[in-house]
Amino acid sequence: MQKRIYNFSAGPAVLPEDVLKEAQKNLFALPGLGMSILEISHRSKTFDKIITEAKADLKSLLSINDDYELLFLQGGASLQFSMVPLNLMPPKNKADYIVTGSWSKKAVKEAKRVGTVNIAATTEGENFKRIPKQEELKLDPEASYVHFTSNNTIHGTEWYKEPEVGNIPLVCDASSDILHKKIDVSKYAFIYAGAQKNMGPSGVTFIIIRKNMVERSSDSLHTMLNYKIHVENNSLYNTPTTFGIYIIGLVAKWLKKLGGLDAMYRLNKEKADLLYKCIDESGGYYKGHAEKESRSLMNITFNLASEDLEKKLIAEATAAGFDGLKGHRSVGGLRASIYNAFPQKGVEDLVSFMKAFQKKNG
């Protein structure tokens, strides 16, 4: 199959074509090695070079200083919902959670198994259409950390800047917008992200942890749930997802070649603006789910006047080569996920399709 369709899936999601071609070229045998990346030992010099370069390039892209450690773990963000409180909540066993969608609700559920959770703010009563304002946050000064989800894949909302939490350590689930723009990592104590949206394939969880937070990990924790163990072993206590880390390294090099995260952000803004303009100028035919000041650049969620019309659009779009536009079952409607690797031409073509659909069915 020579022609690729447009993949609007929320994750696992679209990867850069240059990265896919590079991986394809070297899949049978890495240059000079005579074996595939899928076969090499995680203890080999070859893989040591792969993981070292991946970490160095990610540090460069995000301007991460030596106060932080980088990890590549497994279990997805869902395992981090448990590992974060197990490692970081003691000894006070209290934490603040800002609830802006389904994933932060799941994080709260696991944190409550460890200690007391204060819901610092939530927009659930508004069907998560917006991000809470700073003045709405009710923070506990004794909290061990404040947890928030930077981008809400299901509802299509995003934090444009971090919540201000004073001296309380800030923890972020950045699974669906990591690397979409430059952030000030020094404001965070801990960042975690499933790789399968903006970084690489599923199976790898990327973590940035401030070194002084590592000391909170108790020796009484089960070994595989202990951040200190993973830091001491450079993510190699057990066999890591070698192929996934290899792809993340290629994605990092692709981003650097593109001009870094400032250049990536400009492209992401242009793509999202094109689609939101189509929605806003449709005269109400297309209705965005998220309030304008909270709109995600990664996941554009919208509805039509009826479920039947939405099904018709999804069916015709799929036939035309636009895959993955069906919204999450908890929200309905449509969702166009346009992560870093999604091409601008794909957004332009979707806009043309949506305008033609409205003209024909309006």
Backbone hydrogen bonds, N-H to C=O, Kabsch-Sander energy under -0.5 kcal/mol:
donor,donor_aa,acceptor,acceptor_aa,energy
4,R,2,Q,-0.5
6,Y,321,G,-2.7
7,N,5,I,-0.6
8,F,6,Y,-0.8
8,F,323,D,-3.0
11,G,12,P,-0.8
13,A,196,Q,-1.8
20,L,16,P,-2.2
21,K,17,E,-2.5
22,E,18,D,-2.0
23,A,19,V,-2.6
24,Q,20,L,-2.5
25,K,21,K,-2.4
26,N,22,E,-1.6
27,L,23,A,-0.6
27,L,24,Q,-0.8
28,F,24,Q,-0.5
30,L,35,M,-2.8
33,L,30,L,-2.4
34,G,30,L,-1.3
39,E,36,S,-1.8
40,I,36,S,-1.1
44,S,41,S,-1.4
48,D,44,S,-2.2
49,K,45,K,-2.0
50,I,46,T,-1.7
51,I,47,F,-2.8
52,T,48,D,-2.0
53,E,49,K,-2.4
54,A,50,I,-2.1
55,K,51,I,-2.1
56,A,52,T,-2.2
57,D,53,E,-2.7
58,L,54,A,-2.1
59,K,55,K,-2.4
60,S,56,A,-2.1
61,L,57,D,-2.6
62,L,58,L,-2.1
63,S,59,K,-0.6
63,S,60,S,-0.6
64,I,59,K,-2.1
68,Y,65,N,-1.4
69,E,209,I,-2.9
71,L,207,I,-2.4
73,L,205,T,-2.9
79,L,75,G,-1.3
79,L,76,G,-0.7
80,Q,76,G,-1.1
81,F,77,A,-1.4
82,S,79,L,-1.2
83,M,79,L,-2.6
84,V,80,Q,-2.5
86,L,82,S,-2.2
87,N,83,M,-2.4
88,L,84,V,-3.1
89,M,85,P,-1.6
93,N,89,M,-1.8
94,K,89,M,-0.7
95,A,116,T,-2.0
96,D,145,Y,-2.6
97,Y,118,N,-2.6
98,I,147,H,-2.7
99,V,97,Y,-0.6
99,V,121,A,-2.8
100,T,98,I,-0.7
105,K,101,G,-1.6
106,K,102,S,-1.8
107,A,103,W,-1.9
108,V,104,S,-2.0
109,K,105,K,-2.0
110,E,106,K,-1.6
111,A,107,A,-2.1
112,K,108,V,-2.2
113,R,110,E,-1.1
114,V,111,A,-1.7
115,G,111,A,-2.1
116,T,93,N,-2.9
118,N,95,A,-2.8
118,N,116,T,-0.5
119,I,117,V,-0.6
120,A,97,Y,-1.5
120,A,118,N,-1.2
121,A,97,Y,-0.8
123,T,99,V,-1.3
126,E,123,T,-1.5
127,N,124,E,-2.1
128,F,123,T,-2.2
129,K,126,E,-0.8
136,E,133,K,-1.7
137,L,133,K,-0.5
137,L,134,Q,-1.4
138,K,120,A,-2.4
139,L,137,L,-0.7
143,A,140,D,-2.2
144,S,94,K,-3.1
146,V,169,P,-2.6
147,H,96,D,-2.7
148,F,171,V,-2.0
150,S,148,F,-0.6
150,S,173,D,-1.6
151,N,173,D,-0.6
152,N,157,T,-3.3
153,T,151,N,-0.9
156,G,152,N,-2.3
157,T,152,N,-1.0
158,E,294,S,-2.1
159,W,150,S,-2.8
165,V,163,P,-0.6
168,I,165,V,-1.6
171,V,146,V,-3.4
171,V,169,P,-0.5
172,C,190,F,-2.2
173,D,148,F,-2.3
174,A,172,C,-0.9
174,A,192,Y,-2.9
177,D,174,A,-1.2
178,I,174,A,-1.7
180,H,177,D,-2.0
185,V,62,L,-0.5
185,V,183,I,-1.2
187,K,184,D,-2.0
188,Y,185,V,-2.3
189,A,170,L,-2.8
190,F,170,L,-1.7
191,I,208,I,-2.5
192,Y,172,C,-2.6
193,A,206,F,-2.1
195,A,204,V,-2.7
197,K,194,G,-0.5
199,M,195,A,-1.8
200,G,195,A,-2.8
204,V,201,P,-0.7
205,T,73,L,-2.7
206,F,193,A,-3.0
206,F,204,V,-0.5
207,I,71,L,-2.3
208,I,191,I,-2.7
209,I,69,E,-2.6
210,R,189,A,-2.7
211,K,67,D,-3.2
213,M,210,R,-2.0
214,V,210,R,-0.9
214,V,211,K,-0.7
215,E,211,K,-0.7
216,R,213,M,-1.6
217,S,214,V,-1.7
221,L,218,S,-1.6
225,L,222,H,-1.7
226,N,223,T,-1.6
227,Y,225,L,-0.6
230,H,226,N,-1.5
231,V,227,Y,-2.6
232,E,228,K,-2.5
233,N,229,I,-1.4
234,N,231,V,-1.5
235,S,230,H,-2.7
236,L,233,N,-2.0
242,T,240,P,-1.8
245,I,241,T,-2.3
246,Y,242,T,-2.1
247,I,243,F,-2.3
248,I,244,G,-2.3
249,G,245,I,-2.2
250,L,246,Y,-1.7
251,V,247,I,-2.6
252,A,248,I,-2.5
253,K,249,G,-1.8
254,W,250,L,-2.2
255,L,251,V,-2.4
256,K,252,A,-2.0
257,K,253,K,-2.4
258,L,254,W,-1.8
259,G,255,L,-0.9
259,G,256,K,-0.7
260,G,255,L,-2.8
264,M,260,G,-1.9
265,Y,261,L,-2.3
266,R,262,D,-1.8
267,L,263,A,-1.8
268,N,264,M,-2.5
269,K,265,Y,-2.6
270,E,266,R,-2.1
271,K,267,L,-2.3
272,A,268,N,-2.4
273,D,269,K,-2.6
274,L,270,E,-1.8
275,L,271,K,-1.5
276,Y,272,A,-2.8
277,K,273,D,-2.2
278,C,274,L,-1.5
279,I,275,L,-2.0
280,D,276,Y,-3.0
281,E,277,K,-2.2
282,S,279,I,-1.3
283,G,280,D,-0.5
285,Y,282,S,-1.0
287,K,303,N,-2.6
288,G,286,Y,-0.5
289,H,301,T,-2.1
291,E,129,K,-2.9
294,S,291,E,-2.2
295,R,292,K,-1.0
296,S,156,G,-1.8
300,I,336,A,-2.7
301,T,299,N,-0.7
302,F,334,L,-2.3
303,N,287,K,-2.5
310,E,306,S,-1.8
311,K,307,E,-2.5
312,K,308,D,-2.0
313,L,309,L,-2.4
314,I,310,E,-2.6
315,A,311,K,-2.4
316,E,312,K,-2.4
317,A,313,L,-2.9
318,T,314,I,-2.5
319,A,315,A,-2.0
320,A,316,E,-1.3
321,G,318,T,-1.4
322,F,317,A,-2.8
323,D,6,Y,-2.9
323,D,321,G,-0.7
327,G,333,G,-2.6
331,V,328,H,-2.1
332,G,328,H,-3.5
334,L,302,F,-3.3
335,R,325,L,-2.5
336,A,300,I,-2.7
337,S,8,F,-1.5
337,S,335,R,-0.7
338,I,298,M,-2.7
338,I,336,A,-0.7
342,F,339,Y,-2.2
346,G,343,P,-0.6
347,V,343,P,-1.1
348,E,344,Q,-2.5
349,D,345,K,-2.5
350,L,346,G,-2.0
351,V,347,V,-2.5
352,S,348,E,-2.0
353,F,349,D,-2.2
354,M,350,L,-2.8
355,K,351,V,-2.3
356,A,352,S,-2.1
357,F,353,F,-2.5
358,Q,354,M,-2.3
359,K,355,K,-2.1
360,K,356,A,-2.0
361,N,357,F,-2.4
362,G,358,Q,-2.1
